[in-house]
Amino acid sequence: MINKKPTFRKLTPSFGSSILVKQHVDNVDKSFAYWHFHPELELIYINKGQGKTHIGNHLSYFNNSQLILIGSNLPHNGFTDRLTANGTETTIQFKSNFLGNDFLEVPEMANIVSLFERAKKGIRFKVETKQKIGPKIEKLTKYQGLKRVFKFLEILDYLATTDDYTILNADGFSFETEAQDSSKVDVIYKYVNKNFQRHISLDEIAEEVSMTVPAFCRYFKKATGKTFTQLVNEYRVVHATKLLNESQMSIADICFECGFNNFSHFNKQFNEIVGKSASNYRKEIKMMIG
């Protein structure tokens, strides 16, 4: 039986407020680590942490601060194995028309409207923007009412005019399954997250979601735009980047620890997914730390 989890999350700001601001210190509640979406946009700032970023088709590992804008109805997973022992995560959730539909038509809002459009693919802001805007996001919790709205508009205005960012789903992202069906995708991602270090057969994963193998393959490709094998390889490579960041293990050992049983296949997949070899990736990390 499939454990049906809610995939549409209803968000409610506090009374008298049009934007929802939340702040987590220490470990984040993992009960929200599931594949979900909502009409609200989500601006997330983590001042220190590590974990997976899974937004649309984008999957990566981070080991630093993060500033991300997730667009309306863009599916994403909670950041599962994040450790924020000495860090803070601040999340702002808001509808694009939180100041009314007419406000979006004002000429001065054109840049912000464009920002909201770009956010449908997911936006990760780079170091300079994180350093400038991160503290402003954290301070939002101290303001209420109109003052909070003004401060938030200042943040949006800066994000709308900077070019210090990358788009996470540059080729676009289309989530074609029915809303109630995306609980299957959640089951699949959870299963892969738990078992990617060993071989997962198509029979095994199809059985998890009560489907035949051909039906599963068609469904998964339509829902995510990739094959199941591609997804498993991405999880393995993301885990490899985590180990390259945090451990002294040899690259050969990391290859087998991540579930690959062939070193040349690991190198090929790492290159394709990360855009560089595992050895170059590790060299770059050492240069950054040094």
C-alpha positions as protocol buffer text, in pm:
chain_id: "A"
residue {
  index: 1
  type: MET
  ca { x: 0 y: 0 z: 0 }
}
residue {
  index: 2
  type: ILE
  ca { x: 116 y: 351 z: -80 }
}
residue {
  index: 3
  type: ASN
  ca { x: 136 y: 579 z: 220 }
}
residue {
  index: 4
  type: LYS
  ca { x: -58 y: 878 z: 87 }
}
residue {
  index: 5
  type: LYS
  ca { x: 102 y: 1194 z: 217 }
}
residue {
  index: 6
  type: PRO
  ca { x: -29 y: 1545 z: 155 }
}
residue {
  index: 7
  type: THR
  ca { x: 149 y: 1693 z: -143 }
}
residue {
  index: 8
  type: PHE
  ca { x: -32 y: 2026 z: -157 }
}
residue {
  index: 9
  type: ARG
  ca { x: 68 y: 2220 z: 153 }
}
residue {
  index: 10
  type: LYS
  ca { x: -166 y: 2495 z: 270 }
}
residue {
  index: 11
  type: LEU
  ca { x: 22 y: 2785 z: 427 }
}
residue {
  index: 12
  type: THR
  ca { x: -144 y: 3034 z: 659 }
}
residue {
  index: 13
  type: PRO
  ca { x: 25 y: 3360 z: 762 }
}
residue {
  index: 14
  type: SER
  ca { x: -45 y: 3489 z: 1111 }
}
residue {
  index: 15
  type: PHE
  ca { x: -354 y: 3705 z: 1154 }
}
residue {
  index: 16
  type: GLY
  ca { x: -315 y: 4053 z: 1006 }
}
residue {
  index: 17
  type: SER
  ca { x: -16 y: 3958 z: 787 }
}
residue {
  index: 18
  type: SER
  ca { x: 16 y: 3886 z: 413 }
}
residue {
  index: 19
  type: ILE
  ca { x: 357 y: 3717 z: 435 }
}
residue {
  index: 20
  type: LEU
  ca { x: 463 y: 3422 z: 647 }
}
residue {
  index: 21
  type: VAL
  ca { x: 807 y: 3451 z: 812 }
}
residue {
  index: 22
  type: LYS
  ca { x: 949 y: 3151 z: 1002 }
}
residue {
  index: 23
  type: GLN
  ca { x: 1284 y: 3099 z: 1166 }
}
residue {
  index: 24
  type: HIS
  ca { x: 1437 y: 2766 z: 1271 }
}
residue {
  index: 25
  type: VAL
  ca { x: 1742 y: 2738 z: 1491 }
}
residue {
  index: 26
  type: ASP
  ca { x: 1933 y: 2408 z: 1530 }
}
residue {
  index: 27
  type: ASN
  ca { x: 1794 y: 2095 z: 1363 }
}
residue {
  index: 28
  type: VAL
  ca { x: 1505 y: 2147 z: 1126 }
}
residue {
  index: 29
  type: ASP
  ca { x: 1189 y: 1938 z: 1166 }
}
residue {
  index: 30
  type: LYS
  ca { x: 1232 y: 1652 z: 919 }
}
residue {
  index: 31
  type: SER
  ca { x: 858 y: 1583 z: 902 }
}
residue {
  index: 32
  type: PHE
  ca { x: 841 y: 1842 z: 622 }
}
residue {
  index: 33
  type: ALA
  ca { x: 1102 y: 1658 z: 414 }
}
residue {
  index: 34
  type: TYR
  ca { x: 870 y: 1540 z: 141 }
}
residue {
  index: 35
  type: TRP
  ca { x: 795 y: 1621 z: -224 }
}
residue {
  index: 36
  type: HIS
  ca { x: 543 y: 1903 z: -218 }
}
residue {
  index: 37
  type: PHE
  ca { x: 437 y: 2230 z: -377 }
}
residue {
  index: 38
  type: HIS
  ca { x: 224 y: 2534 z: -294 }
}
residue {
  index: 39
  type: PRO
  ca { x: 106 y: 2845 z: -481 }
}
residue {
  index: 40
  type: GLU
  ca { x: 312 y: 3066 z: -251 }
}
residue {
  index: 41
  type: LEU
  ca { x: 669 y: 3160 z: -347 }
}
residue {
  index: 42
  type: GLU
  ca { x: 933 y: 3065 z: -89 }
}
residue {
  index: 43
  type: LEU
  ca { x: 1249 y: 3261 z: -9 }
}
residue {
  index: 44
  type: ILE
  ca { x: 1488 y: 3055 z: 206 }
}
residue {
  index: 45
  type: TYR
  ca { x: 1805 y: 3180 z: 376 }
}
residue {
  index: 46
  type: ILE
  ca { x: 2030 y: 2939 z: 568 }
}
residue {
  index: 47
  type: ASN
  ca { x: 2327 y: 3113 z: 729 }
}
residue {
  index: 48
  type: LYS
  ca { x: 2511 y: 2786 z: 794 }
}
residue {
  index: 49
  type: GLY
  ca { x: 2429 y: 2426 z: 713 }
}
residue {
  index: 50
  type: GLN
  ca { x: 2472 y: 2119 z: 497 }
}
residue {
  index: 51
  type: GLY
  ca { x: 2226 y: 1905 z: 306 }
}
residue {
  index: 52
  type: LYS
  ca { x: 2051 y: 1832 z: -21 }
}
residue {
  index: 53
  type: THR
  ca { x: 1883 y: 2089 z: -242 }
}
residue {
  index: 54
  type: HIS
  ca { x: 1609 y: 1916 z: -444 }
}
residue {
  index: 55
  type: ILE
  ca { x: 1399 y: 2163 z: -644 }
}
residue {
  index: 56
  type: GLY
  ca { x: 1226 y: 2056 z: -966 }
}
residue {
  index: 57
  type: ASN
  ca { x: 1483 y: 1848 z: -1154 }
}
residue {
  index: 58
  type: HIS
  ca { x: 1775 y: 2010 z: -972 }
}
residue {
  index: 59
  type: LEU
  ca { x: 1954 y: 1797 z: -714 }
}
residue {
  index: 60
  type: SER
  ca { x: 2275 y: 1909 z: -540 }
}
residue {
  index: 61
  type: TYR
  ca { x: 2456 y: 1906 z: -208 }
}
residue {
  index: 62
  type: PHE
  ca { x: 2544 y: 2222 z: -16 }
}
residue {
  index: 63
  type: ASN
  ca { x: 2794 y: 2280 z: 262 }
}
residue {
  index: 64
  type: ASN
  ca { x: 2760 y: 2652 z: 329 }
}
residue {
  index: 65
  type: SER
  ca { x: 2500 y: 2925 z: 348 }
}
residue {
  index: 66
  type: GLN
  ca { x: 2210 y: 2919 z: 100 }
}
residue {
  index: 67
  type: LEU
  ca { x: 1977 y: 3182 z: -43 }
}
residue {
  index: 68
  type: ILE
  ca { x: 1712 y: 3033 z: -270 }
}
residue {
  index: 69
  type: LEU
  ca { x: 1386 y: 3157 z: -422 }
}
residue {
  index: 70
  type: ILE
  ca { x: 1137 y: 2883 z: -513 }
}
residue {
  index: 71
  type: GLY
  ca { x: 857 y: 2988 z: -748 }
}
residue {
  index: 72
  type: SER
  ca { x: 486 y: 2926 z: -726 }
}
residue {
  index: 73
  type: ASN
  ca { x: 389 y: 2557 z: -754 }
}
residue {
  index: 74
  type: LEU
  ca { x: 750 y: 2447 z: -819 }
}
residue {
  index: 75
  type: PRO
  ca { x: 776 y: 2104 z: -651 }
}
residue {
  index: 76
  type: HIS
  ca { x: 1057 y: 2064 z: -400 }
}
residue {
  index: 77
  type: ASN
  ca { x: 1170 y: 1834 z: -125 }
}
residue {
  index: 78
  type: GLY
  ca { x: 1240 y: 1942 z: 228 }
}
residue {
  index: 79
  type: PHE
  ca { x: 1616 y: 1974 z: 277 }
}
residue {
  index: 80
  type: THR
  ca { x: 1649 y: 1629 z: 432 }
}
residue {
  index: 81
  type: ASP
  ca { x: 1989 y: 1576 z: 596 }
}
residue {
  index: 82
  type: ARG
  ca { x: 2059 y: 1935 z: 682 }
}
residue {
  index: 83
  type: LEU
  ca { x: 2266 y: 2002 z: 991 }
}
residue {
  index: 84
  type: THR
  ca { x: 2219 y: 2355 z: 1122 }
}
residue {
  index: 85
  type: ALA
  ca { x: 2373 y: 2298 z: 1464 }
}
residue {
  index: 86
  type: ASN
  ca { x: 2520 y: 2647 z: 1476 }
}
residue {
  index: 87
  type: GLY
  ca { x: 2302 y: 2804 z: 1212 }
}
residue {
  index: 88
  type: THR
  ca { x: 1964 y: 2958 z: 1146 }
}
residue {
  index: 89
  type: GLU
  ca { x: 1718 y: 2902 z: 864 }
}
residue {
  index: 90
  type: THR
  ca { x: 1471 y: 3178 z: 780 }
}
residue {
  index: 91
  type: THR
  ca { x: 1184 y: 3112 z: 539 }
}
residue {
  index: 92
  type: ILE
  ca { x: 950 y: 3370 z: 387 }
}
residue {
  index: 93
  type: GLN
  ca { x: 639 y: 3240 z: 211 }
}
residue {
  index: 94
  type: PHE
  ca { x: 415 y: 3476 z: 15 }
}
residue {
  index: 95
  type: LYS
  ca { x: 179 y: 3491 z: -280 }
}
residue {
  index: 96
  type: SER
  ca { x: 292 y: 3692 z: -582 }
}
residue {
  index: 97
  type: ASN
  ca { x: -15 y: 3915 z: -538 }
}
residue {
  index: 98
  type: PHE
  ca { x: 25 y: 3962 z: -162 }
}
residue {
  index: 99
  type: LEU
  ca { x: -31 y: 4336 z: -217 }
}
residue {
  index: 100
  type: GLY
  ca { x: -321 y: 4280 z: -458 }
}
residue {
  index: 101
  type: ASN
  ca { x: -340 y: 4207 z: -830 }
}
residue {
  index: 102
  type: ASP
  ca { x: -345 y: 4575 z: -926 }
}
residue {
  index: 103
  type: PHE
  ca { x: -13 y: 4631 z: -750 }
}
residue {
  index: 104
  type: LEU
  ca { x: 156 y: 4388 z: -991 }
}
residue {
  index: 105
  type: GLU
  ca { x: 45 y: 4612 z: -1279 }
}
residue {
  index: 106
  type: VAL
  ca { x: 232 y: 4916 z: -1141 }
}
residue {
  index: 107
  type: PRO
  ca { x: 530 y: 4997 z: -1372 }
}
residue {
  index: 108
  type: GLU
  ca { x: 770 y: 5011 z: -1075 }
}
residue {
  index: 109
  type: MET
  ca { x: 690 y: 4644 z: -1003 }
}
residue {
  index: 110
  type: ALA
  ca { x: 807 y: 4522 z: -1348 }
}
residue {
  index: 111
  type: ASN
  ca { x: 1145 y: 4394 z: -1223 }
}
residue {
  index: 112
  type: ILE
  ca { x: 984 y: 4209 z: -932 }
}
residue {
  index: 113
  type: VAL
  ca { x: 724 y: 4052 z: -1163 }
}
residue {
  index: 114
  type: SER
  ca { x: 1014 y: 3929 z: -1382 }
}
residue {
  index: 115
  type: LEU
  ca { x: 1184 y: 3789 z: -1069 }
}
residue {
  index: 116
  type: PHE
  ca { x: 868 y: 3592 z: -983 }
}
residue {
  index: 117
  type: GLU
  ca { x: 864 y: 3454 z: -1339 }
}
residue {
  index: 118
  type: ARG
  ca { x: 1231 y: 3343 z: -1317 }
}
residue {
  index: 119
  type: ALA
  ca { x: 1161 y: 3185 z: -979 }
}
residue {
  index: 120
  type: LYS
  ca { x: 935 y: 2927 z: -1147 }
}
residue {
  index: 121
  type: LYS
  ca { x: 1261 y: 2748 z: -1237 }
}
residue {
  index: 122
  type: GLY
  ca { x: 1419 y: 2806 z: -894 }
}
residue {
  index: 123
  type: ILE
  ca { x: 1690 y: 3066 z: -827 }
}
residue {
  index: 124
  type: ARG
  ca { x: 2005 y: 3025 z: -616 }
}
residue {
  index: 125
  type: PHE
  ca { x: 2174 y: 3355 z: -528 }
}
residue {
  index: 126
  type: LYS
  ca { x: 2553 y: 3374 z: -504 }
}
residue {
  index: 127
  type: VAL
  ca { x: 2793 y: 3492 z: -233 }
}
residue {
  index: 128
  type: GLU
  ca { x: 2773 y: 3870 z: -272 }
}
residue {
  index: 129
  type: THR
  ca { x: 2392 y: 3869 z: -263 }
}
residue {
  index: 130
  type: LYS
  ca { x: 2382 y: 3621 z: 27 }
}
residue {
  index: 131
  type: GLN
  ca { x: 2610 y: 3843 z: 235 }
}
residue {
  index: 132
  type: LYS
  ca { x: 2408 y: 4158 z: 161 }
}
residue {
  index: 133
  type: ILE
  ca { x: 2053 y: 4021 z: 178 }
}
residue {
  index: 134
  type: GLY
  ca { x: 2085 y: 3730 z: 426 }
}
residue {
  index: 135
  type: PRO
  ca { x: 2105 y: 3950 z: 739 }
}
residue {
  index: 136
  type: LYS
  ca { x: 1811 y: 4162 z: 613 }
}
residue {
  index: 137
  type: ILE
  ca { x: 1600 y: 3845 z: 578 }
}
residue {
  index: 138
  type: GLU
  ca { x: 1689 y: 3738 z: 933 }
}
residue {
  index: 139
  type: LYS
  ca { x: 1587 y: 4080 z: 1068 }
}
residue {
  index: 140
  type: LEU
  ca { x: 1240 y: 4056 z: 913 }
}
residue {
  index: 141
  type: THR
  ca { x: 1121 y: 3864 z: 1219 }
}
residue {
  index: 142
  type: LYS
  ca { x: 1175 y: 4182 z: 1426 }
}
residue {
  index: 143
  type: TYR
  ca { x: 928 y: 4386 z: 1219 }
}
residue {
  index: 144
  type: GLN
  ca { x: 550 y: 4374 z: 1203 }
}
residue {
  index: 145
  type: GLY
  ca { x: 277 y: 4524 z: 986 }
}
residue {
  index: 146
  type: LEU
  ca { x: 361 y: 4780 z: 719 }
}
residue {
  index: 147
  type: LYS
  ca { x: 725 y: 4807 z: 834 }
}
residue {
  index: 148
  type: ARG
  ca { x: 775 y: 4437 z: 755 }
}
residue {
  index: 149
  type: VAL
  ca { x: 615 y: 4482 z: 410 }
}
residue {
  index: 150
  type: PHE
  ca { x: 844 y: 4780 z: 332 }
}
residue {
  index: 151
  type: LYS
  ca { x: 1155 y: 4588 z: 441 }
}
residue {
  index: 152
  type: PHE
  ca { x: 1046 y: 4284 z: 240 }
}
residue {
  index: 153
  type: LEU
  ca { x: 988 y: 4495 z: -74 }
}
residue {
  index: 154
  type: GLU
  ca { x: 1342 y: 4631 z: -37 }
}
residue {
  index: 155
  type: ILE
  ca { x: 1472 y: 4272 z: -33 }
}
residue {
  index: 156
  type: LEU
  ca { x: 1266 y: 4177 z: -340 }
}
residue {
  index: 157
  type: ASP
  ca { x: 1379 y: 4491 z: -524 }
}
residue {
  index: 158
  type: TYR
  ca { x: 1746 y: 4400 z: -468 }
}
residue {
  index: 159
  type: LEU
  ca { x: 1694 y: 4036 z: -575 }
}
residue {
  index: 160
  type: ALA
  ca { x: 1504 y: 4152 z: -883 }
}
residue {
  index: 161
  type: THR
  ca { x: 1789 y: 4372 z: -1008 }
}
residue {
  index: 162
  type: THR
  ca { x: 2099 y: 4167 z: -924 }
}
residue {
  index: 163
  type: ASP
  ca { x: 2257 y: 3931 z: -1178 }
}
residue {
  index: 164
  type: ASP
  ca { x: 2442 y: 3746 z: -900 }
}
residue {
  index: 165
  type: TYR
  ca { x: 2244 y: 3420 z: -928 }
}
residue {
  index: 166
  type: THR
  ca { x: 2203 y: 3090 z: -1110 }
}
residue {
  index: 167
  type: ILE
  ca { x: 1883 y: 2929 z: -1238 }
}
residue {
  index: 168
  type: LEU
  ca { x: 1844 y: 2579 z: -1094 }
}
residue {
  index: 169
  type: ASN
  ca { x: 1628 y: 2434 z: -1373 }
}
residue {
  index: 170
  type: ALA
  ca { x: 1771 y: 2616 z: -1674 }
}
residue {
  index: 171
  type: ASP
  ca { x: 1593 y: 2387 z: -1921 }
}
residue {
  index: 172
  type: GLY
  ca { x: 1263 y: 2447 z: -1747 }
}
residue {
  index: 173
  type: PHE
  ca { x: 1066 y: 2209 z: -1532 }
}
residue {
  index: 174
  type: SER
  ca { x: 733 y: 2052 z: -1608 }
}
residue {
  index: 175
  type: PHE
  ca { x: 557 y: 1850 z: -1342 }
}
residue {
  index: 176
  type: GLU
  ca { x: 285 y: 1671 z: -1535 }
}
residue {
  index: 177
  type: THR
  ca { x: 129 y: 1432 z: -1286 }
}
residue {
  index: 178
  type: GLU
  ca { x: -198 y: 1501 z: -1113 }
}
residue {
  index: 179
  type: ALA
  ca { x: -159 y: 1662 z: -771 }
}
residue {
  index: 180
  type: GLN
  ca { x: -284 y: 1357 z: -580 }
}
residue {
  index: 181
  type: ASP
  ca { x: -51 y: 1140 z: -789 }
}
residue {
  index: 182
  type: SER
  ca { x: 263 y: 1322 z: -678 }
}
residue {
  index: 183
  type: SER
  ca { x: 249 y: 1127 z: -352 }
}
residue {
  index: 184
  type: LYS
  ca { x: 391 y: 841 z: -561 }
}
residue {
  index: 185
  type: VAL
  ca { x: 688 y: 1057 z: -655 }
}
residue {
  index: 186
  type: ASP
  ca { x: 736 y: 1131 z: -286 }
}
residue {
  index: 187
  type: VAL
  ca { x: 741 y: 757 z: -206 }
}
residue {
  index: 188
  type: ILE
  ca { x: 995 y: 698 z: -486 }
}
residue {
  index: 189
  type: TYR
  ca { x: 1228 y: 979 z: -376 }
}
residue {
  index: 190
  type: LYS
  ca { x: 1216 y: 866 z: -13 }
}
residue {
  index: 191
  type: TYR
  ca { x: 1294 y: 507 z: -116 }
}
residue {
  index: 192
  type: VAL
  ca { x: 1587 y: 614 z: -334 }
}
residue {
  index: 193
  type: ASN
  ca { x: 1719 y: 847 z: -62 }
}
residue {
  index: 194
  type: LYS
  ca { x: 1726 y: 551 z: 178 }
}
residue {
  index: 195
  type: ASN
  ca { x: 1857 y: 281 z: -59 }
}
residue {
  index: 196
  type: PHE
  ca { x: 2073 y: 444 z: -332 }
}
residue {
  index: 197
  type: GLN
  ca { x: 2396 y: 295 z: -188 }
}
residue {
  index: 198
  type: ARG
  ca { x: 2288 y: -48 z: -314 }
}
residue {
  index: 199
  type: HIS
  ca { x: 2138 y: -173 z: -640 }
}
residue {
  index: 200
  type: ILE
  ca { x: 1765 y: -92 z: -670 }
}
residue {
  index: 201
  type: SER
  ca { x: 1596 y: -301 z: -939 }
}
residue {
  index: 202
  type: LEU
  ca { x: 1306 y: -167 z: -1144 }
}
residue {
  index: 203
  type: ASP
  ca { x: 1092 y: -458 z: -1018 }
}
residue {
  index: 204
  type: GLU
  ca { x: 1161 y: -353 z: -659 }
}
residue {
  index: 205
  type: ILE
  ca { x: 1081 y: 18 z: -703 }
}
residue {
  index: 206
  type: ALA
  ca { x: 775 y: -52 z: -921 }
}
residue {
  index: 207
  type: GLU
  ca { x: 640 y: -278 z: -647 }
}
residue {
  index: 208
  type: GLU
  ca { x: 687 y: 2 z: -391 }
}
residue {
  index: 209
  type: VAL
  ca { x: 427 y: 210 z: -578 }
}
residue {
  index: 210
  type: SER
  ca { x: 208 y: -86 z: -681 }
}
residue {
  index: 211
  type: MET
  ca { x: 279 y: -60 z: -1055 }
}
residue {
  index: 212
  type: THR
  ca { x: 409 y: -287 z: -1328 }
}
residue {
  index: 213
  type: VAL
  ca { x: 762 y: -208 z: -1451 }
}
residue {
  index: 214
  type: PRO
  ca { x: 652 y: -68 z: -1793 }
}
residue {
  index: 215
  type: ALA
  ca { x: 380 y: 148 z: -1629 }
}
residue {
  index: 216
  type: PHE
  ca { x: 628 y: 269 z: -1368 }
}
residue {
  index: 217
  type: CYS
  ca { x: 888 y: 366 z: -1630 }
}
residue {
  index: 218
  type: ARG
  ca { x: 630 y: 560 z: -1834 }
}
residue {
  index: 219
  type: TYR
  ca { x: 489 y: 729 z: -1524 }
}
residue {
  index: 220
  type: PHE
  ca { x: 827 y: 827 z: -1381 }
}
residue {
  index: 221
  type: LYS
  ca { x: 959 y: 970 z: -1708 }
}
residue {
  index: 222
  type: LYS
  ca { x: 641 y: 1174 z: -1757 }
}
residue {
  index: 223
  type: ALA
  ca { x: 640 y: 1298 z: -1396 }
}
residue {
  index: 224
  type: THR
  ca { x: 1007 y: 1394 z: -1366 }
}
residue {
  index: 225
  type: GLY
  ca { x: 1148 y: 1421 z: -1718 }
}
residue {
  index: 226
  type: LYS
  ca { x: 1419 y: 1165 z: -1642 }
}
residue {
  index: 227
  type: THR
  ca { x: 1461 y: 788 z: -1615 }
}
residue {
  index: 228
  type: PHE
  ca { x: 1475 y: 611 z: -1280 }
}
residue {
  index: 229
  type: THR
  ca { x: 1841 y: 516 z: -1344 }
}
residue {
  index: 230
  type: GLN
  ca { x: 1926 y: 885 z: -1398 }
}
residue {
  index: 231
  type: LEU
  ca { x: 1766 y: 973 z: -1064 }
}
residue {
  index: 232
  type: VAL
  ca { x: 1958 y: 702 z: -875 }
}
residue {
  index: 233
  type: ASN
  ca { x: 2287 y: 814 z: -1036 }
}
residue {
  index: 234
  type: GLU
  ca { x: 2213 y: 1175 z: -936 }
}
residue {
  index: 235
  type: TYR
  ca { x: 2155 y: 1073 z: -574 }
}
residue {
  index: 236
  type: ARG
  ca { x: 2481 y: 877 z: -576 }
}
residue {
  index: 237
  type: VAL
  ca { x: 2680 y: 1165 z: -726 }
}
residue {
  index: 238
  type: VAL
  ca { x: 2529 y: 1415 z: -480 }
}
residue {
  index: 239
  type: HIS
  ca { x: 2635 y: 1183 z: -197 }
}
residue {
  index: 240
  type: ALA
  ca { x: 2981 y: 1168 z: -353 }
}
residue {
  index: 241
  type: THR
  ca { x: 3006 y: 1550 z: -343 }
}
residue {
  index: 242
  type: LYS
  ca { x: 2912 y: 1534 z: 26 }
}
residue {
  index: 243
  type: LEU
  ca { x: 3191 y: 1282 z: 96 }
}
residue {
  index: 244
  type: LEU
  ca { x: 3441 y: 1480 z: -112 }
}
residue {
  index: 245
  type: ASN
  ca { x: 3351 y: 1785 z: 98 }
}
residue {
  index: 246
  type: GLU
  ca { x: 3351 y: 1625 z: 440 }
}
residue {
  index: 247
  type: SER
  ca { x: 3576 y: 1318 z: 440 }
}
residue {
  index: 248
  type: GLN
  ca { x: 3934 y: 1218 z: 365 }
}
residue {
  index: 249
  type: MET
  ca { x: 3824 y: 901 z: 183 }
}
residue {
  index: 250
  type: SER
  ca { x: 3995 y: 820 z: -146 }
}
residue {
  index: 251
  type: ILE
  ca { x: 3791 y: 886 z: -461 }
}
residue {
  index: 252
  type: ALA
  ca { x: 3791 y: 511 z: -536 }
}
residue {
  index: 253
  type: ASP
  ca { x: 3646 y: 437 z: -191 }
}
residue {
  index: 254
  type: ILE
  ca { x: 3388 y: 714 z: -236 }
}
residue {
  index: 255
  type: CYS
  ca { x: 3282 y: 559 z: -568 }
}
residue {
  index: 256
  type: PHE
  ca { x: 3191 y: 227 z: -401 }
}
residue {
  index: 257
  type: GLU
  ca { x: 3051 y: 391 z: -86 }
}
residue {
  index: 258
  type: CYS
  ca { x: 2798 y: 577 z: -306 }
}
residue {
  index: 259
  type: GLY
  ca { x: 2669 y: 259 z: -469 }
}
residue {
  index: 260
  type: PHE
  ca { x: 2867 y: 256 z: -795 }
}
residue {
  index: 261
  type: ASN
  ca { x: 3040 y: -76 z: -869 }
}
residue {
  index: 262
  type: ASN
  ca { x: 3255 y: 51 z: -1155 }
}
residue {
  index: 263
  type: PHE
  ca { x: 3509 y: 333 z: -1118 }
}
residue {
  index: 264
  type: SER
  ca { x: 3502 y: 448 z: -1481 }
}
residue {
  index: 265
  type: HIS
  ca { x: 3120 y: 459 z: -1475 }
}
residue {
  index: 266
  type: PHE
  ca { x: 3137 y: 668 z: -1155 }
}
residue {
  index: 267
  type: ASN
  ca { x: 3380 y: 911 z: -1320 }
}
residue {
  index: 268
  type: LYS
  ca { x: 3159 y: 941 z: -1630 }
}
residue {
  index: 269
  type: GLN
  ca { x: 2843 y: 1006 z: -1425 }
}
residue {
  index: 270
  type: PHE
  ca { x: 3020 y: 1253 z: -1193 }
}
residue {
  index: 271
  type: ASN
  ca { x: 3150 y: 1448 z: -1493 }
}
residue {
  index: 272
  type: GLU
  ca { x: 2809 y: 1455 z: -1661 }
}
residue {
  index: 273
  type: ILE
  ca { x: 2617 y: 1565 z: -1351 }
}
residue {
  index: 274
  type: VAL
  ca { x: 2867 y: 1802 z: -1185 }
}
residue {
  index: 275
  type: GLY
  ca { x: 3045 y: 1925 z: -1499 }
}
residue {
  index: 276
  type: LYS
  ca { x: 3395 y: 1831 z: -1377 }
}
residue {
  index: 277
  type: SER
  ca { x: 3585 y: 1527 z: -1253 }
}
residue {
  index: 278
  type: ALA
  ca { x: 3570 y: 1418 z: -889 }
}
residue {
  index: 279
  type: SER
  ca { x: 3943 y: 1494 z: -846 }
}
residue {
  index: 280
  type: ASN
  ca { x: 3901 y: 1848 z: -986 }
}
residue {
  index: 281
  type: TYR
  ca { x: 3595 y: 1897 z: -764 }
}
residue {
  index: 282
  type: ARG
  ca { x: 3799 y: 1802 z: -455 }
}
residue {
  index: 283
  type: LYS
  ca { x: 4089 y: 2029 z: -563 }
}
residue {
  index: 284
  type: GLU
  ca { x: 3850 y: 2324 z: -595 }
}
residue {
  index: 285
  type: ILE
  ca { x: 3709 y: 2260 z: -246 }
}
residue {
  index: 286
  type: LYS
  ca { x: 4062 y: 2256 z: -99 }
}
residue {
  index: 287
  type: MET
  ca { x: 4145 y: 2582 z: -276 }
}
residue {
  index: 288
  type: MET
  ca { x: 3828 y: 2743 z: -141 }
}
residue {
  index: 289
  type: ILE
  ca { x: 3897 y: 2627 z: 214 }
}
residue {
  index: 290
  type: GLY
  ca { x: 4267 y: 2710 z: 191 }
}
